[in-house]
Amino acid sequence: MIRLLLAGTFAFLIYRLARRMIDEVPDNFDPLLLPAPRSDREALRRQSAAMGVDPKR
């Protein structure tokens, strides 16, 4: 029973810490934007290669 209480307290503290960190991020923060692939074909090839299959189209 005490272990369950400790686990719940630990989870709540981690949750509060994560919420505080998220709230500290400024509203005007721009996420890192990766460059878009030159074409859909190139993206499909890369995805297919990552999965180990040949592209269908």
C-alpha positions as CSV (number, residue, x, y, z in Angstrom):
1,M,0.0,0.0,0.0
2,I,2.8,2.4,0.9
3,R,4.6,1.5,-2.4
4,L,1.5,2.5,-4.3
5,L,1.3,5.8,-2.5
6,L,5.0,6.5,-3.2
7,A,4.5,5.6,-6.9
8,G,1.5,7.8,-7.2
9,T,3.4,10.7,-5.4
10,F,6.4,10.2,-7.7
11,A,4.1,10.2,-10.8
12,F,2.3,13.4,-9.7
13,L,5.6,15.2,-9.0
14,I,6.9,14.2,-12.5
15,Y,3.7,15.4,-14.0
16,R,3.9,18.8,-12.2
17,L,7.6,19.2,-13.3
18,A,6.7,18.5,-16.9
19,R,3.8,21.0,-16.8
20,R,6.1,23.6,-15.3
21,M,8.7,23.1,-18.0
22,I,6.1,23.3,-20.8
23,D,4.6,26.4,-19.3
24,E,8.0,28.1,-19.3
25,V,8.4,27.8,-23.0
26,P,7.6,31.3,-24.5
27,D,4.6,31.6,-26.8
28,N,6.7,33.0,-29.6
29,F,9.0,30.0,-29.8
30,D,9.3,28.6,-33.3
31,P,9.9,24.8,-33.4
32,L,12.8,23.5,-35.5
33,L,11.5,23.2,-39.0
34,L,13.2,20.6,-41.2
35,P,13.5,21.4,-44.9
36,A,10.7,19.8,-46.9
37,P,11.7,17.0,-49.3
38,R,12.1,18.1,-52.9
39,S,9.4,15.8,-54.1
40,D,6.9,13.3,-52.8
41,R,8.8,10.6,-54.7
42,E,11.9,11.3,-52.8
43,A,10.0,11.1,-49.5
44,L,8.4,7.8,-50.5
45,R,11.7,6.3,-51.5
46,R,13.2,7.3,-48.1
47,Q,10.2,5.9,-46.2
48,S,10.2,2.7,-48.2
49,A,14.0,2.3,-47.7
50,A,13.5,2.7,-44.0
51,M,10.9,0.0,-43.9
52,G,13.0,-2.3,-46.2
53,V,10.5,-2.5,-49.1
54,D,10.4,-1.1,-52.6
55,P,8.1,1.8,-53.4
56,K,4.8,0.8,-55.0
57,R,4.4,3.9,-57.2
